Amino acid sequence: MKSIVELLNELKAIGEFPFAQRFHLPSLDAAYHRKLDFDNWLRRCVEPARRFSNMEEAWHEYEKSFG
């Protein structure tokens, strides 16, 4: 299980191209903006003690937050 801090550190190390490939985003521009939004979501919307099994689980919860 990964903490938010661990996910943020992992996210920081991923470039836009690998991020776009990993989460099936259509362009580098989309990857740049979604990566920033995902980072903000982790920092502001997730309870501090919450843990995720991996980045993909956190991404899934991020996408679910749109309704």
C-alpha contacts under 8 A as a table, 3 or more apart, distances in Angstrom:
res1	aa1	res2	aa2	distance
1	M	51	R	5.75
1	M	52	F	5.35
1	M	53	S	4.34
1	M	54	N	6.85
2	K	5	V	8.00
2	K	6	E	5.84
2	K	7	L	6.49
2	K	51	R	5.26
2	K	52	F	5.26
2	K	53	S	5.86
2	K	54	N	6.39
3	S	6	E	5.21
3	S	7	L	6.35
3	S	49	A	7.30
3	S	50	R	6.60
3	S	51	R	4.76
3	S	52	F	6.69
4	I	7	L	5.05
4	I	8	L	6.07
4	I	42	L	6.55
4	I	43	R	7.58
4	I	48	P	7.00
4	I	49	A	7.94
4	I	50	R	7.12
4	I	51	R	6.66
4	I	52	F	7.96
5	V	8	L	5.05
5	V	9	N	6.17
6	E	9	N	5.16
6	E	10	E	6.19
7	L	10	E	5.01
7	L	11	L	5.96
7	L	54	N	7.79
7	L	55	M	6.44
8	L	11	L	4.94
8	L	12	K	6.07
8	L	39	D	6.72
8	L	42	L	7.54
9	N	12	K	5.15
9	N	13	A	6.55
10	E	13	A	5.35
10	E	14	I	6.75
11	L	14	I	5.36
11	L	35	K	7.92
11	L	39	D	7.57
12	K	15	G	7.77
14	I	18	P	6.40
14	I	19	F	6.16
15	G	18	P	5.66
15	G	19	F	6.08
16	E	19	F	4.96
16	E	20	A	5.97
16	E	28	L	5.94
16	E	31	A	5.60
16	E	32	Y	5.77
16	E	35	K	7.77
17	F	20	A	5.10
17	F	21	Q	6.29
17	F	28	L	6.12
17	F	31	A	7.38
18	P	21	Q	5.06
18	P	22	R	5.94
19	F	22	R	5.07
19	F	23	F	6.18
19	F	25	L	7.95
19	F	31	A	6.36
19	F	35	K	7.57
20	A	23	F	5.49
20	A	24	H	5.54
20	A	25	L	4.63
20	A	26	P	7.02
20	A	27	S	6.78
20	A	28	L	6.46
20	A	30	A	7.78
20	A	31	A	5.08
21	Q	24	H	5.06
21	Q	25	L	6.54
22	R	25	L	7.99
25	L	28	L	7.77
25	L	30	A	6.49
25	L	31	A	6.07
26	P	30	A	6.66
26	P	31	A	7.75
27	S	30	A	5.18
27	S	31	A	6.21
28	L	31	A	4.85
28	L	32	Y	6.06
29	D	32	Y	5.14
29	D	33	H	6.41
30	A	33	H	5.31
30	A	34	R	5.93
31	A	34	R	5.17
31	A	35	K	5.77
32	Y	35	K	5.28
32	Y	36	L	6.39
33	H	36	L	5.19
33	H	37	D	6.21
34	R	37	D	4.92
34	R	38	F	5.88
35	K	38	F	5.04
35	K	39	D	6.07
36	L	39	D	5.08
36	L	40	N	6.23
37	D	40	N	5.05
37	D	41	W	6.06
38	F	41	W	4.96
38	F	42	L	6.20
38	F	59	W	7.53
38	F	62	Y	6.90
39	D	42	L	5.22
39	D	43	R	6.30
40	N	43	R	5.04
40	N	44	R	5.88
40	N	45	C	7.76
41	W	44	R	5.30
41	W	45	C	5.09
41	W	46	V	6.78
41	W	62	Y	7.12
42	L	45	C	5.98
42	L	46	V	5.45
43	R	46	V	6.63
46	V	50	R	6.87
47	E	50	R	5.47
52	F	55	M	7.25
52	F	57	E	6.18
52	F	58	A	5.98
53	S	57	E	6.38
53	S	58	A	7.96
54	N	57	E	5.50
54	N	58	A	6.66
55	M	58	A	5.12
55	M	59	W	6.10
56	E	59	W	4.92
56	E	60	H	6.12
57	E	60	H	5.06
57	E	61	E	6.38
58	A	61	E	5.13
58	A	62	Y	6.13
59	W	62	Y	4.87
59	W	63	E	6.20
60	H	63	E	5.19
60	H	64	K	6.21
61	E	64	K	4.95
61	E	65	S	6.26
62	Y	65	S	5.23
62	Y	66	F	7.43
63	E	66	F	5.79
63	E	67	G	7.88
64	K	67	G	5.62
